Structure formats: structure tokens, C-alpha cells
Amino acid sequence: MHVDLLINNVCVRDEAPLVDIAIKGGRIVALEPGIDASADEIIDAQGRAAIPGLIEAHLHLDKALLHRRLPARFGTLDEAIRVTGILKSKQEREDVLDRSRQVLDMAVKHGTVAVRAHPDVDLIQGLIGVETLLALKDEYNSLLDLQIVAFPQEGILKSKGTYELMIDALRMGADVVGGCPYNELNWDDTKRHIDIVFELAQRFDAPVDMHADFADDTADQRFAAISYIAQKTIETGYQGRVSLGHVTSLGALDADTLAPVIEQIRLAGISIVTLPATDLYLGGRKDQQNQRRGLTPVKALHSAGVNVAYSSNNVRNAFTPFGKADMLLIGNLLAHVAQFGVPEHQQAILDMGTHNAARAIGLSHDYGIAVGKQADLVILDTFKVADALLDIPPRAWVIKRGRITVVTQHHCEIHRHSCCCAQ
């Protein structure tokens, strides 16, 4: 047998023998010890651990790396929206492209093979976020899969003309209908916002991915919309095609109140994408004691069988002044704050950044280290899969569709892409 790429001596499962991985035509064609094959390229992993390619299920590129242009002073969600609105009004295409490339290059270097990006679609910056991402989708095609969400950050009813811009974005090639229902003026408009999102999704046969319930509690009903979203999901037959980011106000509910809400989420097949860097940074800002740490109830959702994923969300702006698009770093943070420390919970966190994230953005059918799947994987510079979140190791090799895209040797990253450093 002759293959395109042969990976020898790799650890796919701890406490199991090392295996070889044969890849041809961008797919895994064999996965077993001692594969007898010739290959165009050979990697000797020397016992290093391999995981499926990491997935950023919720990332803002058009707003990234703005942290020093107009620094936020109070660290609240309202301030972040206001400050970013000012900066959005000054967006220029080449600057958006440059900042977006910087973040995508970070992600590629750190083993990310797919990104669902949420560019703002509104009257402030128009469609520049969608237009630049469409260009980058082609440019980065060999390095990662890029999905584009038409995201109405400023609301739909509150911001007249946004609805028409969302239609334009979807016609241009946006893949997903976004939403921000809490950024409306009242509960009736919040519900109508959700209705519009599902109407557009059905019209364009697109999945739904909304920012929802991003608050410390449910005192304001606009931040307690998840039951209505679950109802709409089932009514429209959209089970398995809806993802929600943040959903932090769920963390304010007592166990008896929370349980039936989680059951609604599970029955609706909704994926919850927690965004710990942003949620922790912005949450509980007004608390004078026992400060709440804004996070969706990861443990309760996971225990109930809800598909939970995580992502970086923002990178170095008013919403999150830190970050480098490293999913293992965010996973390590999540494991701490969600108190997921025992071995099975650490594995669950790793799954949230890989298999669960793939499910959240509709890629699970062709994902994973298994025969017949697309060959998207990362070989880590560590020797146990269980050490991925502990070591946060260099990504020794990153492979996208069977092609080596990043090699890390002796602390020198070699990116096989014109936008990255050369060999």
C-alpha cells in the first residue's frame, strides 16, 4: 500500500499500544500497529500523543486585537459593547483583514482545524466583517474550515435595517444565522428577535447560533430566553442545529429550577458553548461580596447529557483583554473554574474542545481519529493524551485534510502558509 502520509508510533489512547496512522486523499485509511506501507511523507511521532484537531466554535475576528486602541475602564458588558461600537465605526477592510489573519495564524499554530466566526452585521460597520471573512475563507482553506455567522450584535428590532443586512450577508455566503436577543429593548422584542432568527434559518436552510442569556442572573427576562429558544427549536424541527454562546444566567438558578430548563435544552438538542475567558472577565462586576464568576453550569449540563463545548470567543479587546486563540489554554482555564479535575472530567473538557465542538458546529459526521474520517489531527509534544490539558504542550505537528500544516521543532514554529513565518 502506498499512502500520502504515514504517522508511526503515535499514542491515540492512553494505556493502549502505540499505533500507526495511514492517510490518503485527505482521509485516514488505516489505524493500527505496524502498518506496512510506503508513503510520500513519514512522521515518527516517537510515542507522542495525538488528538483530533481542535475547534473554535465561537470566535470574533473582526473585533480582535483592539485592546489598546480604546481601552475599557470598567470591564462591564455594556461598556464593552459601547467601546467596541465606537471602534467598529472606524473599521477599514485592510485592518480587519490584518487583525483577523493574526488571530487565525495563532489558531492554526495551536492546532485549530475549524473556526466558527461571528462577524458583527449592523448599521455601524455594515458587512465588512462578513466580506473579509469570505476572503479569508478561501485564503485559509488548506489550513482550517471557516464558518461565518451573520451576527446582529446591536439587535434586530432595535437597529432598523439590520434585518436587511442579515439577508444580504446570507446571500453573500454567510453559513449560519446569528442572534443577540438580549440586546433588544423589552421581552416582547427579545422573543420577536428569536422568531426572526428561526425564520431566516428556515428560509436559508442554515443552522442557528445565538449569543443568549449573558447576565449574572435572570432578573431581566431578556436574559432568561433559553426556554423560549428551546421551544422554538422543537417547533421548527431544528433539534441538533442550534448552538448558544454564554448562557451564564443559568448559573443563577437553584437546582430545582435549573433541572427542568436543562431537560428542555437536552430535548431540543441545543449545544451550549461556554466562553470562560470572557464570561469570567465580565461577570459579577457589580457584586460587592461573594462576587459571582459568570459561567454557565457546565457540570450540571454535562451530567444531564447536554452537548457542551467551549471556545476563546474574543481575543484582546474590551470583552476579553487576553488570549491567543489556544484552545488547550482555554480548556485548562475551564477545567479550573468548572472544577473538572478528576481524570474523567479532564477528558470531558478535552472532548468539549474537540468532539463536542465539532457537533456544535455540524462537523461531527466526518470528524475524529478513525478510519474513514477526514485526517484533521494534532500530534502533541507530550506522551499521554491525558496530559494535554496539564502540559499545554507545543503542537509538534498539525495535520489538516492529511496535509502537514505546522511543524514545531526546537521551539521554532514552521507554518506552511504565506501569511505565517517561513521555514
C-alpha positions as CSV (number, residue, x, y, z in Angstrom):
1,M,0.0,0.0,0.0
2,H,1.2,3.5,-0.8
3,V,-0.2,6.5,1.1
4,D,0.3,10.2,1.2
5,L,1.3,10.4,4.8
6,L,2.2,7.7,7.4
7,I,2.4,8.5,11.1
8,N,4.3,5.9,13.0
9,N,4.4,5.2,16.8
10,V,1.6,7.6,18.0
11,C,-0.5,7.4,21.1
12,V,-4.2,7.7,20.3
13,R,-5.5,6.1,23.5
14,D,-3.6,6.0,26.8
15,E,-2.9,2.5,28.2
16,A,-3.2,1.1,24.7
17,P,-0.4,0.1,22.3
18,L,1.1,2.8,20.0
19,V,-0.4,2.8,16.5
20,D,0.4,4.0,13.0
21,I,-2.0,6.2,11.1
22,A,-2.1,5.9,7.3
23,I,-3.6,8.8,5.4
24,K,-4.5,9.0,1.7
25,G,-6.6,11.5,-0.2
26,G,-7.1,13.6,3.0
27,R,-8.6,10.7,4.9
28,I,-7.5,8.1,7.5
29,V,-7.3,4.8,5.6
30,A,-5.7,2.6,8.3
31,L,-5.2,2.9,12.1
32,E,-3.3,0.0,13.7
33,P,0.1,-1.0,14.9
34,G,2.8,-1.8,12.3
35,I,1.2,-0.6,9.1
36,D,3.1,-1.9,6.1
37,A,3.0,0.9,3.6
38,S,5.2,3.3,1.7
39,A,4.5,7.0,1.9
40,D,5.3,10.3,0.3
41,E,5.8,11.7,3.9
42,I,6.5,9.9,7.1
43,I,6.3,11.3,10.7
44,D,7.8,9.3,13.5
45,A,5.8,10.5,16.5
46,Q,8.1,8.5,18.9
47,G,5.2,7.8,21.2
48,R,3.7,11.3,21.3
49,A,0.0,11.7,21.8
50,A,-2.4,12.6,19.1
51,I,-5.8,14.3,19.5
52,P,-8.4,15.3,16.9
53,G,-7.9,18.8,15.6
54,L,-9.1,21.5,18.0
55,I,-12.2,23.5,17.1
56,E,-13.0,27.2,17.9
57,A,-16.8,27.0,17.9
58,H,-17.3,30.7,18.8
59,L,-14.7,33.3,17.8
60,H,-14.9,37.0,16.9
61,L,-12.2,38.0,14.4
62,D,-13.4,41.4,13.2
63,K,-13.2,42.7,16.8
64,A,-9.9,41.1,17.8
65,L,-6.7,42.9,18.8
66,L,-8.4,46.2,19.5
67,H,-7.5,46.2,23.2
68,R,-5.0,49.1,23.0
69,R,-7.0,51.4,20.7
70,L,-9.7,52.5,23.2
71,P,-9.1,50.6,26.4
72,A,-12.2,49.8,28.5
73,R,-12.1,51.1,32.1
74,F,-14.9,49.3,33.9
75,G,-14.9,45.8,32.5
76,T,-18.7,45.6,32.0
77,L,-20.6,44.1,29.1
78,D,-22.4,47.4,28.4
79,E,-19.1,49.2,28.3
80,A,-17.5,46.6,26.0
81,I,-20.4,46.9,23.6
82,R,-20.2,50.7,23.7
83,V,-16.4,50.9,23.3
84,T,-16.4,48.3,20.5
85,G,-19.2,50.2,18.8
86,I,-17.0,53.3,18.6
87,L,-14.2,51.3,17.2
88,K,-16.4,49.5,14.7
89,S,-17.5,52.8,13.2
90,K,-13.9,53.2,12.1
91,Q,-13.3,49.8,10.7
92,E,-11.2,49.6,7.5
93,R,-11.0,46.5,5.3
94,E,-7.2,46.0,5.3
95,D,-7.0,46.5,9.1
96,V,-9.8,43.9,9.7
97,L,-8.0,41.5,7.3
98,D,-4.7,42.0,9.1
99,R,-6.1,41.5,12.6
100,S,-8.2,38.5,11.5
101,R,-5.1,36.9,9.9
102,Q,-3.1,37.4,13.1
103,V,-5.7,35.5,15.1
104,L,-6.2,32.8,12.5
105,D,-2.4,32.2,12.4
106,M,-2.4,31.9,16.2
107,A,-5.2,29.3,16.0
108,V,-3.5,27.3,13.2
109,K,-0.3,27.3,15.2
110,H,-2.2,26.0,18.3
111,G,-3.8,23.1,16.4
112,T,-7.2,24.5,15.5
113,V,-8.6,23.0,12.3
114,A,-12.1,24.7,12.2
115,V,-13.4,28.0,13.3
116,R,-17.0,29.3,13.5
117,A,-16.6,33.1,13.4
118,H,-19.2,35.7,14.4
119,P,-18.7,38.9,12.5
120,D,-21.0,41.8,13.5
121,V,-23.7,42.6,11.0
122,D,-25.1,46.0,11.8
123,L,-25.5,49.6,10.7
124,I,-22.2,50.6,12.4
125,Q,-19.8,48.5,10.4
126,G,-22.1,47.1,7.7
127,L,-20.9,43.9,6.1
128,I,-17.2,44.5,6.4
129,G,-16.8,41.5,8.8
130,V,-18.6,39.2,6.5
131,E,-16.8,40.4,3.4
132,T,-13.4,40.0,4.9
133,L,-14.2,36.5,6.3
134,L,-15.4,35.4,2.9
135,A,-12.0,36.4,1.5
136,L,-10.2,34.6,4.4
137,K,-12.3,31.5,4.0
138,D,-10.7,31.0,0.6
139,E,-7.3,32.1,1.7
140,Y,-7.2,29.7,4.7
141,N,-9.0,26.8,3.1
142,S,-6.0,24.5,3.2
143,L,-5.4,25.3,6.9
144,L,-8.9,25.3,8.5
145,D,-12.6,25.2,7.8
146,L,-14.1,28.6,8.4
147,Q,-17.8,29.1,9.1
148,I,-19.4,32.6,9.1
149,V,-22.2,33.7,11.3
150,A,-24.3,36.7,10.5
151,F,-24.3,38.2,14.0
152,P,-26.6,41.1,14.9
153,Q,-24.7,42.4,17.9
154,E,-26.7,45.6,18.1
155,G,-30.1,43.9,18.0
156,I,-32.5,43.5,15.1
157,L,-35.7,45.3,16.0
158,K,-33.8,48.0,18.0
159,S,-31.5,48.6,15.0
160,K,-33.7,49.2,11.9
161,G,-32.0,48.0,8.7
162,T,-30.1,45.1,10.4
163,Y,-32.6,42.6,9.2
164,E,-32.0,43.5,5.6
165,L,-28.2,43.4,6.2
166,M,-28.5,39.9,7.6
167,I,-30.3,38.8,4.4
168,D,-27.6,40.3,2.4
169,A,-24.9,38.5,4.5
170,L,-26.6,35.2,4.0
171,R,-27.0,35.7,0.3
172,M,-23.3,36.6,0.1
173,G,-22.3,33.3,1.7
174,A,-22.6,33.5,5.4
175,D,-23.3,30.0,6.7
176,V,-25.1,30.5,10.0
177,V,-27.9,32.8,11.3
178,G,-26.7,34.5,14.4
179,G,-28.7,36.3,17.1
180,C,-28.3,38.5,20.2
181,P,-31.8,38.5,21.7
182,Y,-30.9,40.2,25.0
183,N,-29.8,43.3,23.1
184,E,-33.4,44.4,22.5
185,L,-35.5,46.9,24.5
186,N,-38.0,44.6,26.1
187,W,-39.1,40.9,26.4
188,D,-41.6,41.1,23.5
189,D,-38.9,42.3,21.2
190,T,-36.5,39.7,22.5
191,K,-39.0,37.0,21.6
192,R,-39.6,38.5,18.2
193,H,-35.8,38.7,17.6
194,I,-35.6,34.9,18.3
195,D,-38.6,34.3,15.9
196,I,-36.8,36.3,13.2
197,V,-33.6,34.3,13.6
198,F,-35.5,31.0,13.1
199,E,-37.5,32.4,10.2
200,L,-34.2,33.3,8.4
201,A,-32.7,30.0,9.3
202,Q,-35.6,28.1,7.7
203,R,-35.6,30.4,4.7
204,F,-31.9,29.8,4.0
205,D,-31.7,26.3,5.4
206,A,-29.0,27.4,7.8
207,P,-28.1,26.5,11.4
208,V,-28.7,28.9,14.3
209,D,-26.0,30.2,16.6
210,M,-27.0,32.9,19.1
211,H,-25.5,34.8,22.0
212,A,-28.0,34.3,24.7
213,D,-28.7,34.9,28.4
214,F,-25.4,36.7,29.0
215,A,-26.0,38.0,32.6
216,D,-25.3,37.3,36.2
217,D,-29.0,36.4,36.9
218,T,-32.4,36.2,35.4
219,A,-33.9,39.3,37.0
220,D,-34.3,40.8,33.5
221,Q,-36.4,38.4,31.4
222,R,-34.4,39.3,28.3
223,F,-31.6,37.2,29.8
224,A,-33.9,34.2,30.5
225,A,-34.7,33.3,27.0
226,I,-33.4,29.8,26.7
227,S,-36.7,28.1,27.4
228,Y,-38.3,30.1,24.6
229,I,-35.4,29.2,22.3
230,A,-35.7,25.5,23.2
231,Q,-39.5,25.7,22.4
232,K,-38.8,27.4,19.0
233,T,-36.1,24.8,18.2
234,I,-38.5,21.9,18.7
235,E,-41.4,23.7,16.9
236,T,-39.3,24.3,13.8
237,G,-37.7,20.9,13.8
238,Y,-34.2,22.4,14.4
239,Q,-33.1,19.9,17.0
240,G,-29.3,19.5,16.7
241,R,-28.9,22.6,14.6
242,V,-28.9,25.3,17.3
243,S,-25.9,26.5,19.4
244,L,-26.0,29.1,22.1
245,G,-23.0,31.0,23.5
246,H,-22.5,32.3,27.0
247,V,-25.9,31.3,28.7
248,T,-24.3,32.5,32.0
249,S,-27.6,33.4,33.7
250,L,-28.4,29.7,34.1
251,G,-25.7,29.6,36.8
252,A,-28.0,31.8,39.0
253,L,-30.8,29.2,39.1
254,D,-31.2,26.8,42.1
255,A,-31.1,23.1,41.4
256,D,-34.8,22.6,41.4
257,T,-35.4,25.4,39.0
258,L,-32.5,24.6,36.8
259,A,-33.3,20.9,36.2
260,P,-36.3,21.3,34.0
261,V,-34.6,24.0,32.0
262,I,-31.7,21.7,31.3
263,E,-34.1,19.0,30.3
264,Q,-35.6,21.4,27.8
265,I,-32.2,22.1,26.4
266,R,-31.4,18.4,26.1
267,L,-34.7,17.5,24.4
268,A,-34.1,20.4,21.9
269,G,-30.6,19.1,21.1
270,I,-29.2,22.5,21.7
271,S,-25.4,22.8,22.1
272,I,-24.1,25.2,24.8
273,V,-20.8,26.9,24.0
274,T,-19.3,28.3,27.2
275,L,-16.8,31.1,26.8
276,P,-14.9,31.1,30.1
277,A,-12.3,33.8,29.4
278,T,-15.0,36.4,28.5
279,D,-17.6,35.2,30.9
280,L,-15.2,35.3,33.9
281,Y,-13.8,38.6,33.0
282,L,-17.1,40.4,32.6
283,G,-19.2,38.5,35.1
284,G,-20.2,39.7,38.6
285,R,-18.8,43.2,38.1
286,K,-21.4,44.8,40.4
287,D,-21.1,42.3,43.2
288,Q,-19.7,43.8,46.4
289,Q,-19.2,40.5,48.2
290,N,-19.2,36.8,47.2
291,Q,-18.6,38.0,43.6
292,R,-20.2,35.7,41.1
293,R,-18.0,34.3,38.4
294,G,-20.2,34.3,35.4
295,L,-20.2,30.8,33.9
296,T,-22.9,28.5,32.6
297,P,-23.4,25.5,34.9
298,V,-21.1,23.2,33.0
299,K,-21.2,20.3,35.4
300,A,-25.0,20.2,35.6
301,L,-25.3,20.5,31.8
302,H,-22.7,17.8,31.1
303,S,-24.2,15.4,33.7
304,A,-27.6,15.8,32.1
305,G,-26.3,14.8,28.6
306,V,-26.3,18.3,27.0
307,N,-23.6,18.8,24.4
308,V,-21.3,21.4,26.0
309,A,-18.3,22.9,24.1
310,Y,-16.0,25.8,24.8
311,S,-14.2,28.5,22.8
312,S,-12.0,31.6,23.1
313,N,-14.7,34.0,22.0
314,N,-12.8,37.3,21.9
315,V,-9.0,37.8,21.7
316,R,-7.6,41.0,23.2
317,N,-10.5,43.5,23.1
318,A,-12.9,45.2,25.5
319,F,-14.8,41.9,26.0
320,T,-11.6,39.9,26.8
321,P,-8.3,41.7,27.1
322,F,-6.3,38.5,27.0
323,G,-6.0,35.4,24.8
324,K,-4.0,33.9,21.9
325,A,-6.5,31.5,20.3
326,D,-5.2,28.5,22.1
327,M,-7.9,26.0,22.9
328,L,-5.8,24.0,25.3
329,L,-5.2,27.1,27.3
330,I,-8.9,27.9,27.5
331,G,-9.6,24.3,28.3
332,N,-7.2,24.4,31.2
333,L,-8.9,27.6,32.5
334,L,-12.4,26.0,32.1
335,A,-11.3,22.8,34.0
336,H,-10.2,25.0,36.9
337,V,-13.3,27.2,37.1
338,A,-15.8,24.4,36.4
339,Q,-13.9,22.2,39.0
340,F,-13.4,19.4,36.4
341,G,-10.2,18.0,37.8
342,V,-10.6,14.2,38.2
343,P,-9.3,12.2,35.2
344,E,-12.7,11.6,33.6
345,H,-13.6,15.2,33.9
346,Q,-10.3,16.3,32.3
347,Q,-11.1,14.0,29.4
348,A,-14.6,15.6,29.2
349,I,-13.0,19.0,28.9
350,L,-10.7,17.8,26.1
351,D,-13.8,16.4,24.4
352,M,-15.6,19.7,24.7
353,G,-12.8,21.3,22.6
354,T,-12.8,18.6,20.0
355,H,-15.7,16.1,19.5
356,N,-18.4,18.3,21.3
357,A,-17.3,21.4,19.4
358,A,-17.5,19.5,16.1
359,R,-21.0,18.5,17.0
360,A,-21.9,22.1,18.0
361,I,-20.9,23.4,14.5
362,G,-22.2,20.5,12.5
363,L,-18.9,18.7,11.6
364,S,-19.2,15.6,13.7
365,H,-20.1,13.3,10.8
366,D,-16.6,13.5,9.4
367,Y,-14.5,14.2,12.5
368,G,-12.2,12.2,14.7
369,I,-9.2,9.9,14.6
370,A,-10.9,6.9,13.0
371,V,-10.7,5.0,9.7
372,G,-12.7,6.8,7.0
373,K,-12.7,10.2,8.8
374,Q,-11.1,13.4,7.4
375,A,-7.5,13.5,8.6
376,D,-7.6,16.5,10.9
377,L,-5.4,15.9,13.9
378,V,-2.7,17.3,16.2
379,I,0.4,15.5,17.5
380,L,1.3,17.0,20.8
381,D,4.8,17.2,22.3
382,T,3.7,15.1,25.2
383,F,3.3,11.3,25.6
384,K,-0.2,10.9,27.1
385,V,-3.5,12.2,25.8
386,A,-4.5,12.8,29.4
387,D,-1.6,15.3,29.7
388,A,-2.9,17.6,27.0
389,L,-4.6,20.0,29.4
390,L,-1.9,19.6,32.1
391,D,1.1,20.3,29.9
392,I,-0.5,22.6,27.3
393,P,2.3,21.3,25.1
394,P,3.6,22.6,21.8
395,R,1.8,21.2,18.9
396,A,4.5,19.1,17.3
397,W,2.6,18.5,14.1
398,V,-0.7,19.8,12.9
399,I,-2.4,18.0,10.1
400,K,-5.3,19.3,8.0
401,R,-7.0,17.1,5.4
402,G,-4.0,14.8,5.5
403,R,-1.5,17.7,4.9
404,I,1.1,18.8,7.4
405,T,0.4,22.5,8.1
406,V,2.5,23.2,11.2
407,V,5.7,21.7,12.5
408,T,7.2,22.7,15.8
409,Q,10.8,21.8,16.2
410,H,13.3,23.1,18.8
411,H,10.9,25.9,19.7
412,C,10.6,27.1,16.1
413,E,7.2,27.1,14.5
414,I,7.2,26.4,10.8
415,H,3.8,27.3,9.2
416,R,3.2,26.1,5.7
417,H,1.3,29.2,4.7
418,S,2.3,32.5,3.2
419,C,0.9,34.6,6.0
420,C,3.0,32.8,8.6
421,C,6.7,32.7,9.3
422,A,8.7,30.7,6.7
423,Q,10.9,27.7,7.3
